[in-house]
Amino acid sequence: MSPRKLAPWLLIAVPIAALSLWAIADNPKLYFTTLLNSLTLASLYFIVASGFTLVFGVMRNVNLAHGSLYLLGAYIGWMVGEQTNSWVLAVLAGFLSAAVVGLLLQVVIFRHMQGQDLRQTLVTIGIAIVLADLMLWIWGAEIYTFDPPAWIYGSTSLPLVEKFPTYRIAALLGAIAIGFALWWFLARTRVGMMIRAGVDDRGMLAASGVNVQLVFAITFAIGAGLAGLAGVVGGSALSVSPGEDTRYLLASLVVVIVGGMGSVGGAAIGALLIGLAEQFGLAYAPTYSVVFTFVIMVLALAFRPRGIMGRPA
């Protein structure tokens, strides 16, 4: 990298490094606890945003009902978990319910609006509002929580931070596994190759005998299912309540904008940056914590308009 391109990054990195050294020297336990909280929040953002990356970044479908799929999967997963006392079945129910709704969205709506970004945006905003009201009517305004499975319940002793919830560590490892699986799916499998080819030249892919609509429907269902899965994971780490759909939709948008459209690695970097900004902002500057997220987005758009890992259209 040339010195001219390196200079802006140094202007950002040097103050951050200096502030980190000051925070470690001042209160190392608070710093490293906040760091772990940032990583676990980033893992949740990544799981939600990874599905959004498949739909928005790879397939170029503007689905602003993605946050509603997160909340729907969380609610249905909670119902199944309450009836069966099985967290694994709750995760499965959250994934499948959101995947089915996502599949219906692809077949009924997006299939007939390919390339019409404004129509997709307006229609999915309307769907998000309707789903939010329906979920408020069915489940009310109560706050629901999941009990993590017994084998990852409790806390784990770690250096510097003493004890940290085991479930959050497991969620972080799960997000890493999902990230590698998505990268392998898109980069190393025949279906992933067809998805990327269909986005670049749908007509040519169809002419080669591939059922493009089927491939896109499956991909959309996987992306939506990841949002539902994240709903159960997030409900176990935090809680489930009205308004969470908007929060995670906005987080997904910011993650994709910062990380770069269509890049799983970019989604991971974006989720990490947003998680760090939110948690360290709450810990050290709670009055201005919301500002840090927007500062990261502005800097990313200023220096990397396509996102950190974005590629030219």
Buried (B, 14 or more C-beta within 10 A) or exposed (E): EEEEEEEEEEEEEEEEEEEEEEBBEEEEEBBBBBBBBBBBBBBBBBBBBBBBBBBBBBBBBBBBBBBBBBBBBBBBBBBBBEEEEEBEBBBBBBBBBBBBBBBBBBBEBBBEBBEEEEBBBEBBEEBBEEBBEEBEEEBEEEEBEBEBBEEBEEEBEEEEBEEBBBBBBBBBEBBEEBBEEBBEBBEEEEBBEBBBBBBEEBEEBEEEEBEBBEBBBBBBBBBBBBBBBBBBBBBBBBEBBBEBBBBBBEBBBBBBBBBBBBBBBBBBBBBBBBBBBBBBBBBBEEEEBEEBBEEBBEBBEEEBEBBBBBEEE
